[in-house]
Amino acid sequence: MEKTDSAYTPNSLRRLATDAEGQQITSTPHRERSRPVFLRVFAVSAFLFMFFTGIRHVSRTGLSRCMGDRLHRNIASLPSHYTLPSGDKIPSVALGVWQAKPNEVGAAVETALRAGYRHIDEAWIYRNEAEVGKALKNSGVPREDVWITSKLWNAFHAPEDVESALDDSLTKLGTDYLDLYLIHWPLARKDGQPYDKDLTENPYPTWQKLEEMVEKGKVRNIGVSNFNVRRLENLTANPLKITPAVNQVEINYWFPQPDLIKWAKEHDLLLEAYSPLGGTGKVGDTLNVPEIKEIAEELGMTPAQVVISWHVQRGTVVLPKSVTPARVIENLQVRALPDALFEKLEKAATSHKPYPRLNPSKGWGIDFDIFD
Ligand SMILES: NC(=O)c1ccc[n+]([C@@H]2O[C@H](COP(=O)([O-])OP(=O)(O)OC[C@H]3O[C@@H](n4cnc5c(N)ncnc54)[C@H](OP(=O)(O)O)[C@@H]3O)[C@@H](O)[C@H]2O)c1
């Protein structure tokens, strides 16, 4: 390899070029002077061939593109996993399955596992755990190779309800343990009843039951979802045996939450970005943001890949949902954005007014804002 490269150094090219001028050479070493004519003709032809091939390549690809590729190759790659306090490694990109309908969610999960996903983000309330469980079995991927998250629904926060709710998820998913179990929302309320104010404000009894599930081996890691800093501090003010490993929250271009990301990093809490593309109904707007389109074009990526890469580069787990096979595959092809382009997207996302999308408080008829 080195030998071939040295044949392209400017000096050897210059020497060949001078050779082409024949008689002018006066200081040519004896060995070269005595070369047979056919060797000289061969050398000149080789030089001309390389020279014109090089010009053709540069004119097709553009010099800056060649140099750009080389620059982009020099940046660090994205983490494929994060390590939780338990020591478990959680894959940084997951397939989300909320709103994935019956008879399509199973195929999406199988496509994802074939494409290389090893993380599925589920919840009891998505009502598709059984189909996902079947797909996990059909895929042939060993259980221990896939990270499965599910979530405890609001109706089951009373300590006496936690284990049966978890067992129901385990049965449907066809597994005897979850890698991660989250309190889905900071709201303790059985269907049709007023919410339990004390348990909502301080979910320590629910958490103790989750700790028990870890001790029993039914769950490997526990965490929360949709908790703001006040609620996290309320919970962790209790004498916890296990602190929350994860907080799953809305994070996307429209609601980038830089302060929460900073706080989470300072408190060793991993964030998971849900609705990372903006969520159904908003994804089109996200993928049309000029900065995202420009970065995608510059790097030869799709806008969705740029956004998903940006999330991982910010240090969060990212949970894009898709039931479209080509998109499922597309969304896993992430790579680090060069610093300047990462900063360009970060600046664009954090310069506009924050626009959170998901807030079920009114729909649930509760007399407080779930995010207060
Ligand atoms: N903890 C919580 O309270 C909570 C709340 C919301 C979401 N989540 C989790 O986060 C996951 C993702 O959130 P989300 O579904 O709200 O939003 P999302 O992933 O931001 O957006 C999903 C939408 O984007 C489309 N899409 C996906 N990839 C695409 C691509 N490459 N190009 C164009 N369109 C693409 C999907 O369409 P197709 O499916 O038709 O391809 C779907 O309509 C959920 O599935 C769930 O696991 C959790």
The ligand as an SDF file (V2000), in Angstrom:
LIG
                    3D

 48 52  0  0  0  0  0  0  0  0999 V2000
  -43.7380    7.9790   27.8420 N   0  0  0  0  0  0  0  0  0  0  0  0
  -44.6770    8.5990   27.1620 C   0  0  0  0  0  0  0  0  0  0  0  0
  -45.6100    9.1870   27.7230 O   0  0  0  0  0  0  0  0  0  0  0  0
  -44.6040    8.6140   25.6610 C   0  0  0  0  0  0  0  0  0  0  0  0
  -45.3770    9.5220   24.9390 C   0  0  0  0  0  0  0  0  0  0  0  0
  -45.2750    9.5270   23.5560 C   0  0  0  0  0  0  0  0  0  0  0  0
  -44.3970    8.6400   22.9320 C   0  0  0  0  0  0  0  0  0  0  0  0
  -43.6700    7.7400   23.6610 N   0  0  0  0  0  0  0  0  0  0  0  0
  -42.7420    6.7820   23.0170 C   0  0  0  0  0  0  0  0  0  0  0  0
  -42.0170    7.4570   21.9800 O   0  0  0  0  0  0  0  0  0  0  0  0
  -42.2450    6.8130   20.7310 C   0  0  0  0  0  0  0  0  0  0  0  0
  -42.1870    7.7980   19.5900 C   0  0  0  0  0  0  0  0  0  0  0  0
  -43.0590    8.8750   19.7830 O   0  0  0  0  0  0  0  0  0  0  0  0
  -44.1740    9.3150   18.7500 P   0  0  0  0  0  0  0  0  0  0  0  0
  -44.7580    8.1560   18.0610 O   0  0  0  0  0  0  0  0  0  0  0  0
  -45.0790   10.2290   19.4830 O   0  0  0  0  0  0  0  0  0  0  0  0
  -43.4080   10.2630   17.7420 O   0  0  0  0  0  0  0  0  0  0  0  0
  -42.2710   10.1690   16.6170 P   0  0  0  0  0  0  0  0  0  0  0  0
  -41.4910    8.9350   16.7190 O   0  0  0  0  0  0  0  0  0  0  0  0
  -41.5850   11.4750   16.7210 O   0  0  0  0  0  0  0  0  0  0  0  0
  -43.1160   10.2140   15.2770 O   0  0  0  0  0  0  0  0  0  0  0  0
  -43.7800    9.1100   14.7620 C   0  0  0  0  0  0  0  0  0  0  0  0
  -44.3110    9.4950   13.3860 C   0  0  0  0  0  0  0  0  0  0  0  0
  -43.2130    9.7380   12.4990 O   0  0  0  0  0  0  0  0  0  0  0  0
  -43.3490    8.9530   11.3290 C   0  0  0  0  0  0  0  0  0  0  0  0
  -41.9800    8.6070   10.9130 N   0  0  0  0  0  0  0  0  0  0  0  0
  -41.1160    7.7980   11.5570 C   0  0  0  0  0  0  0  0  0  0  0  0
  -39.9450    7.7420   10.9130 N   0  0  0  0  0  0  0  0  0  0  0  0
  -40.0580    8.5320    9.8200 C   0  0  0  0  0  0  0  0  0  0  0  0
  -39.1630    8.8720    8.7700 C   0  0  0  0  0  0  0  0  0  0  0  0
  -37.9440    8.3790    8.7040 N   0  0  0  0  0  0  0  0  0  0  0  0
  -39.6170    9.7180    7.8080 N   0  0  0  0  0  0  0  0  0  0  0  0
  -40.8750   10.2240    7.8630 C   0  0  0  0  0  0  0  0  0  0  0  0
  -41.7550    9.9340    8.8410 N   0  0  0  0  0  0  0  0  0  0  0  0
  -41.3430    9.0910    9.8280 C   0  0  0  0  0  0  0  0  0  0  0  0
  -44.1980    7.7800   11.7300 C   0  0  0  0  0  0  0  0  0  0  0  0
  -44.9080    7.2790   10.6190 O   0  0  0  0  0  0  0  0  0  0  0  0
  -45.1050    5.7070   10.2740 P   0  0  0  0  0  0  0  0  0  0  0  0
  -45.2410    4.9500   11.5380 O   0  0  0  0  0  0  0  0  0  0  0  0
  -46.3570    5.7200    9.4750 O   0  0  0  0  0  0  0  0  0  0  0  0
  -43.9040    5.3030    9.4760 O   0  0  0  0  0  0  0  0  0  0  0  0
  -45.1340    8.4130   12.7400 C   0  0  0  0  0  0  0  0  0  0  0  0
  -46.2100    9.0430   12.1010 O   0  0  0  0  0  0  0  0  0  0  0  0
  -43.6270    6.1630   20.9360 C   0  0  0  0  0  0  0  0  0  0  0  0
  -43.8630    5.1300   20.0010 O   0  0  0  0  0  0  0  0  0  0  0  0
  -43.4910    5.6470   22.3450 C   0  0  0  0  0  0  0  0  0  0  0  0
  -42.7060    4.4620   22.3870 O   0  0  0  0  0  0  0  0  0  0  0  0
  -43.7530    7.7330   25.0260 C   0  0  0  0  0  0  0  0  0  0  0  0
  1  2  1  0
  2  3  2  0
  2  4  1  0
  4  5  1  0
  4 48  2  0
  5  6  2  0
  6  7  1  0
  7  8  2  0
  8  9  1  0
  8 48  1  0
  9 10  1  0
  9 46  1  0
 10 11  1  0
 11 12  1  0
 11 44  1  0
 12 13  1  0
 13 14  1  0
 14 15  2  0
 14 16  1  0
 14 17  1  0
 17 18  1  0
 18 19  2  0
 18 20  1  0
 18 21  1  0
 21 22  1  0
 22 23  1  0
 23 24  1  0
 23 42  1  0
 24 25  1  0
 25 26  1  0
 25 36  1  0
 26 27  1  0
 26 35  1  0
 27 28  2  0
 28 29  1  0
 29 30  1  0
 29 35  2  0
 30 31  1  0
 30 32  2  0
 32 33  1  0
 33 34  2  0
 34 35  1  0
 36 37  1  0
 36 42  1  0
 37 38  1  0
 38 39  2  0
 38 40  1  0
 38 41  1  0
 42 43  1  0
 44 45  1  0
 44 46  1  0
 46 47  1  0
M  CHG  2   8   1  16  -1
M  END
$$$$
